[in-house]
Amino acid sequence: MVYAYTNCLPICTEMLLRQCIFLTYCCNSANKIVRSMFTCFGRVELSNCIGNLGIADVYMPHMSSKALRCLVFDRFLCITVV
């Protein structure tokens, strides 16, 4: 409840969110090397992050980091308040 009232996320959720945002940027990068590295190594990590954050039902490759953070926080509040 403290996290909900202070508008913060737990550290483990924050770390997953940052990893998810980074991998999303790699997926959408204009740099061919970064995209190919993501294709080889990042797809599984991104799907794990999405699953652990509980947002597997959302299409998020073109979401901004702020929109993604708001979505994760809203889902966190729904779980916490119930």
C-alpha positions in Angstrom: 0.0 0.0 0.0 2.9 2.3 0.7 4.1 2.0 -2.9 0.6 2.9 -4.2 0.3 6.0 -2.0 3.8 7.2 -2.8 3.3 6.7 -6.6 6.3 4.3 -6.7 6.9 0.8 -7.8 8.8 -1.9 -5.9 12.5 -2.2 -6.9 12.1 -5.6 -8.6 9.3 -4.3 -10.7 11.2 -1.1 -11.5 14.2 -3.1 -12.7 12.0 -5.3 -14.9 10.3 -2.2 -16.3 13.7 -0.6 -17.2 14.9 -3.8 -18.8 11.6 -4.0 -20.8 11.9 -0.4 -22.0 15.5 -0.9 -23.0 14.7 -4.0 -25.0 11.8 -2.3 -26.6 14.1 0.5 -27.8 16.5 -2.1 -29.1 13.6 -3.7 -31.0 12.6 -0.4 -32.6 16.2 0.9 -33.2 17.2 2.2 -36.6 20.6 0.6 -36.2 20.7 -2.7 -38.0 23.3 -4.1 -35.7 21.3 -3.4 -32.6 18.2 -4.9 -34.1 20.0 -8.0 -35.2 21.4 -8.4 -31.7 17.9 -8.0 -30.3 16.7 -10.6 -32.7 19.3 -13.1 -31.7 19.4 -12.5 -27.9 16.6 -10.1 -26.8 13.3 -11.6 -27.9 13.3 -14.2 -25.1 14.3 -11.7 -22.5 11.6 -9.2 -23.6 8.9 -11.9 -23.5 10.1 -12.9 -20.0 10.0 -9.2 -18.9 6.5 -8.8 -20.3 5.3 -11.9 -18.6 6.8 -11.0 -15.3 5.3 -7.5 -15.4 1.8 -9.0 -16.2 1.3 -7.1 -19.4 1.4 -10.0 -21.8 -2.0 -9.0 -23.2 -0.9 -5.6 -24.4 0.7 -4.8 -27.8 3.6 -2.7 -26.7 6.4 -2.4 -29.3 5.4 1.2 -30.2 4.4 2.4 -26.7 6.4 5.2 -25.1 8.3 4.5 -21.9 5.9 6.8 -20.0 2.8 5.0 -21.3 4.4 1.7 -20.5 5.3 2.9 -17.0 1.7 4.1 -16.4 0.3 0.8 -17.6 2.5 -1.2 -15.2 1.7 1.2 -12.4 -2.0 0.9 -13.0 -1.8 -2.9 -13.1 0.2 -2.8 -9.9 -2.4 -0.6 -8.2 -5.2 -3.0 -9.2 -3.4 -5.9 -7.7 -2.4 -4.0 -4.6 -5.7 -2.4 -3.8 -7.7 -5.6 -4.2 
